[in-house]
Amino acid sequence: INVRSLQTNTAFQKLFGLPPEEFLINDFTCHLKRKMPLQ
């Protein structure tokens, strides 16, 4: 299993209040697409 970077993993643990033995395997970003009105 490839673990994400130490900095990303630490932020993940702090965000969700997880113990050190829990680690982030992968993360995904969400992109919201909207049509912008043209003027």
C-alpha positions in Angstrom: 0.0 0.0 0.0 1.4 3.4 -1.0 0.8 6.0 1.7 0.3 9.7 0.8 2.9 12.2 1.9 3.6 12.6 5.6 2.2 16.2 5.6 -1.1 15.1 3.9 -1.4 12.1 6.2 -0.9 14.2 9.3 -3.5 16.8 8.1 -6.0 13.9 7.5 -5.4 12.5 11.0 -5.9 15.9 12.6 -9.0 16.7 10.5 -10.9 13.5 11.5 -9.3 13.0 15.0 -7.7 9.7 14.0 -5.0 7.8 15.8 -1.5 7.4 14.2 -2.2 3.9 13.1 -4.9 5.2 10.7 -3.5 6.5 7.5 -4.6 8.1 4.2 -4.3 5.7 1.2 -5.6 8.0 -1.5 -7.4 11.3 -1.8 -9.6 12.7 -4.5 -10.7 16.2 -5.3 -14.1 17.3 -6.3 -14.6 19.8 -9.1 -17.9 21.6 -9.4 -18.6 22.8 -12.9 -21.0 25.7 -13.5 -21.9 27.6 -16.5 -20.9 31.2 -16.0 -23.3 33.8 -17.6 -21.6 35.9 -20.2 -22.3 39.6 -20.3 
